[in-house]
Amino acid sequence: MPMSPQQVLCEECGYDLDALRDAAEACPECGEPLSASAPERRTGSPWQSGAGIRTWMRTLRRLLASPRTLFRELRIEARLSRRLLITNITLASLICTGAILAGGPYGLAARPTYAVEFFLIGIALLGFLSGIEIFGIRFFGRRRGWRTDLVIATTVCGHASYGWLVSAVLIAFVWQWQQWCRVLDQWASGWDSPVLPSQLTPFLLGLAFFVGMIVFETYVYLGFRACRFANRDASE
């Protein structure tokens, strides 16, 4: 049976609490206090109090320090969470593009149009993967009888998207390292083997992306579990 977005559920087990809010203090199914499932308890992340550089940083700090607590306190809304997702995807693509554009003497500084193309491809790729994740949350949520609709999926993925920044930073590091190792190879041309074989570069770049994707997936999983029966304010 479809769940109404305004229907109050126990956030631990999904039990319908609408008829019990004034007659009990705990969920009769799992014993979770009713106060723990109150919509007003979800006060939101710092970013949800107002998008900006400071709230972006504060949200990141809270995500690193205690992701489960942050996801349990998220306000269920799509507008600001979608903006956070777009912000992090754009920033991740900018970091990678900046590293490749600089890239030591072998960067793309002489070919800026390549950097623009790389930047757009990065946004498209991360946006596509995030969209798949949003679809996956909704699909598996329905399969399990959870309340993971589009709004909840967007809220979770928006805050999990900090994981893409891990990919970006690692890719930038690997690229810069590889470029400057090429300089060392030329400087120390008498060495028998290069500082970093060029054949390793695609593997290391792929590994860097994979590590960030695992971080993103981990945050998605934690958010998925914490918000599977999330109650939202009626005004959202």
N, C-alpha and C positions, 0 to 999 in steps of 0.2 A: 504494500500500500504506500503510495507516494507521501512523503512528509511535507507538511506546509513549512515554509521558511520561518514563520512566526510561531510554530509549534515548539513549546519548551520541552526539551528532552534532557535526560540525565547525560551529561557529557562523558561519563565513564562507560555506561552500558547501553544508552539509547532508549531507556524506558520513558514512556510518555508521562511527564510530570504536570501537565496542565491541570488535571483534576486534583492534584495533591498539594499544590503550592501553599494553601492555607490550612491544610489538615495534617501535615507531616513535616518532620525536620530532616528526614533522610530518604533516599531512594529505597523503596521496598525491595527492589531487585538486587542491588549490590551494596547498599548501605552508604553510598556517597552522600555527603551533606547537600541539601538542596541549594544552599548558598553557593556551593562550588559550581553550580550549573546556571546561576542567575545571569541573564544577558548583560546586566550592568557590570558584572565582574570583569568582562572583557573590555578593559579600558583602552586597548590599542597599543601599538608600538610607538616609539617616539616619532617615527616618520608619519604615522597616521594622525598625529596631533598637528602636523603642518609640514609640508615638504620643504626641505632646505638642506644646506650643507651640514649644519649642526645636528639636525635630527637624523640625517643619513649616517653621520658618524656615531651618534648615540645608539642607533638601531644596530649598526655593525658591532659595536662593543657588547651590547646585550646578547646578540646572536652568538658571539664567540664565547661569552662568559656562561650563558645558561640558555641554550636554544630551546629546550623543552618548556621552560618557564615563559619565554617570549611567545612561543606558539600558543601556549595556553591562555595568554592574555591578548592575543590579536583580536582586533575588532573586525568582524566579518563584513567587508566592503570590497568593491572592485575598483573604484576610481583611483584612489591613491596607491593601492597595491599594484595596479597595472602601470601607473606612472613610475613606481619603484623598479618594476621589471624592465621597463624601457630604459630607465636611467642606467641600471647596472649593465644591461646588454650593450648600450652605447659606450659606456665607460670602458668595458672590457675590450670592445673592438678598437677603441681609441688607443688603449695601452699597447695592444699588439701592433697596430699600425704605426704608432710612434716609435716603437722599438725597431721595426723593420725599416722605417723611413730614415732613422738615424743610422743604426746598424753598422757603425764603423765605416771604413772606406768601401765596403761592399753593400751598403744599404741602398735604398731606393731614392735617395735625395735627388739624384739626377733624373729620376723618372717618377715625378709626383702623381701622374695619372694612375700608375700602378697602385700607389698607396690608397687613392680614392676607391679604386675597385676592390682592394683588399678590405678596406673599411666597410664597404657596403656588403661584401660577401660575409664578413664576420657578423654583422647585424642580422643578415638573412639566416645564417646558419644557427646562431644562438636563439633567434626568434622562433625558428622552425622547431628546434629541439625543445624549447620551453613550451611551445604549443602542443607538441606530442605529450609532454609531461602533464599538462592541464587536461588533455583528453584522457590520459591514462588514469589520473586521479578520479575523474568522473566515471570512467568505465568500471574500474575495480571497486569504487565506492558503491555503485549501483549493484554490482554482483554480490557484495557483502551486506547489502541492506543498510549502508551508511548514508549519512546526509552530506555527501560531497558533491554539491552542485557546482555550477560554473563560478559562482561568486566565491565559494570556499576554495575551490581549486586555484582561482586567480590570486586570492589572498595568500595562500601557502606558497605558490610558485614565485610570487612577487618578492616575498621575503627570503625565499631560498636562493634567489638569483645572485646573492652575494657569492655563491660558489663559483660562478663564472669568472669572477675577478681572480680567483686562485689560478684558473687556467691561463688567464691573460698574463698575470705576473710571471708565472713559470715559463710560458712561451717566450715572453720578452727576455727573460734571463737566458734561456737556452739559445735564442737567436743571437743575442749580444755576445755571449760566450763563444759561440761558433765563429762569429765574424772576427772577433779579436784573436782567436786561435789561428785563424788564417793569416793574420798579420804576423803572429809569432812564427808560423811555419815559414813564411817568406824571409823573415829576419834571421831565423836559425836554419837556413836552407841546407846547412851541412848535416843536420840530424838525419838519422836513418829512417825515422817514422814521424808523421805529423803529430802535433800536440793533440788534435782531435780529428780522427778520420771523418771526412765529409759524409761517408756512408752512414754514420751514426746519427746525423742531424735529423732526418725524417723520423727515426725511431724516438729520439729524445723529444721532438716536438709533439709527436703523437702521445707519448707518455705524459708530457706536461698537460696536454688537453684532457687526457683520461683522468688524471688525478683531480683536476678541477671539476670534472663531470661527476666523479664519485662524491666529492664534497657537496655539490649541488643535489645529487640524488639522496645523500644522507639527510640533508636539511628537508628535502621534500618528504622523505619517509617520516621524520619526526613531526613535521607539520601535519601530514596526512593523519597520523595517529592522534595528535592532539586536537585536531579540528574535525574529526569524523562525525561527531554529533554536535558541533558547535552551535550555540544559540546566538542569535543576532538581535540587535536593537530593532524595534519595529519601524523606526524612522529610516533605517538603511535600505 
